[in-house]
Amino acid sequence: MSGVLKIAYKLLINDRTKFAALLVGITFAVFLMIEMTSLFAGILNRSSATVNNIGASIWVMDPAVQTVANTIPLPDSVLDEVRSLPGVKYAVPLYSGGALLKLRDGTYQAVNVVGLDDTSLFGRPQVVSGNIEDIFAENAFIAIQDAEFYKLGNPRIGTEFELNDHRGVIVGIARVASSALFGVPTLYTTYSRALQYIPSSRFTMSYLLVEPKTLADVPAIQASVARAGYLALTRDEFVKKISDFYMYKTGIGTNMMLMTLISFVVGLSISGQTFYTFILENIDKFGALKAIGAKGRELISMILFQATFVALTGYGLGVGLCAGLIWLARSHLPDYAALITFGNLGTAFVMVVVIAAISSYIGVRKVLRIEPFDIFRG
Amino acid sequence: MARAAIQATAINKWFGEEPARTHAVRDVSFEANFGEMLYVVGPSGSGKTTMLSMISGILRPSSGAVRIEDADIWGLSSDALAEFRLRRIGFVFQDYHLFPRLTTAENVAIPLILQHREWNAAVEEAERNLEIVGLRNRAQLPPVKLSGGEQQRVAIARAIISRPDILILDEPTASLDGDTGRNILSFVRKQLLTDERCIVIVTHDARIYEFADRIMRMEDGSITAVERSQLDAQ
């Protein structure tokens, strides 16, 4: 570290009250910004849980579908039509829908039922207790052990329930990559049993899952499906469509963005004002340095260093605090849907850099304007 | 023969535009020599601080020239002038302007640090300078723990650490009691004034006139008298 920057460093950290106030401002702002964006990322991640958990390359759906939860059933003829397309390796149906379980203790619990293709079980979860083959047994369901699992009364293999007056039995416990958004447990069964147990309309297929022969076949498959009046999206496209829905067509995105902006403004206000006060209190010292022979760029580098040091330290503390609190919240609240992503960290970092830039700009202007002559005049 | 350290030629300084223009210094010319301690005295508002700022490369004159030894300082670029001040001029400000968040030694080391001297070497050199002003044992304390007289000596140590040709002291005794002020000026005279250095002091304090070689009186921006001090008579 050059001597001038070391002076700046000592001026900053030895003024403990100001330094603490600056750190609190930045840390608090970073914490709020990351917390808000992480909550949003967690919600978006969970909103696409079924898409990620099933893992199909291409999803065929009605063009009016907005999210994976709001299915519009497809006619069975689409299955045959898609299977006949060149470039399709295989295509299977998927059922996804809500139902109401009656548990052994007589209470009712809403669940999400996923019906897997009977022949391939494509999209099956990772079974941690029991065997996947048991899904073909009479009345068989597999319970997903996620954050909502306890709402089924922590079932074990052999636990029974009722679904639309049908007997159901848990034959396995499984895990999936992520829990769903709406706080209901998930049961997996076969496609045919799902149709048998849950009342449905004339059309029954929620989605058609397609595996292309090669990635190069994807555009042609999408075009053919579109000509048939349906929509074929890759997994990433479907996730984006769902995210866009929550971001732009519900109030969630706007509210989160507002909260993030408010956090930014709070951070900017606290840090900007404290940093400005810090510069004002040292303005005569900067003037004395200028009189002694410090050059303008050296004074600027001192202020930029101080602002950057505070910003980066506050950023690190804010990230650590946020990560710690999310970890703590998750250990006590399994439903807590916050997810720190590189995007969140990047957004918060950019905002912190902006806070540091604005704060230091004010300081730099002040310091460059001070005339050493004013130091003589007292 | 006396060698000129500072030559001010017909310097003027005015602030603002006509008709509200204020003329702070009017057509001032003088020389200060190496080995000389020159006092600039006069009432408040007489222009002595403005004049001091112009001869030390801090405030650009509205007209006129200032030479320090061979250099026309106002012909230098802004960076070159800053470098000139750093290496050739030592400042002792009226309010000292010490950094309360740095140790006394670090405060003294600042000019060397600005000259890109390595930190530890600069601080060691500063500690040796503190020894000259009798404050070696205060090196690790922050300046706020020192008395007014001690802070003044720290400011002097900072001013001389670059071995400057010109030493500028602005009201050095303003915040000190009479004895301390006299001791400080006695120290400056005996320890810091050499044949290779010129010391210019702005003061109101008649109690320290006895240490001057010459006393230049200013009033309303002009030099009204230049007197030889009692030292010459001795």
Interface residues (C-beta under 8 A of the other chain):
Chain A: S2 G3 V4 K6 I7 K10 L11 N14 D15 D284 K285 G287 A288 L289 K290 A291 I292 G293 A294 K295 G296 E298 E371 P372 F373 I375 F376 R377 G378
Chain B: T49 T50 L52 S53 I58 L59 S78 D79 A82 E83 F84 R85 L86 R87 F91 F93 Q94 D95 H97 F99 R101 L102 E106 I110 P111 I113 L114 H116 R117 E118 W119 A122 R158 D170
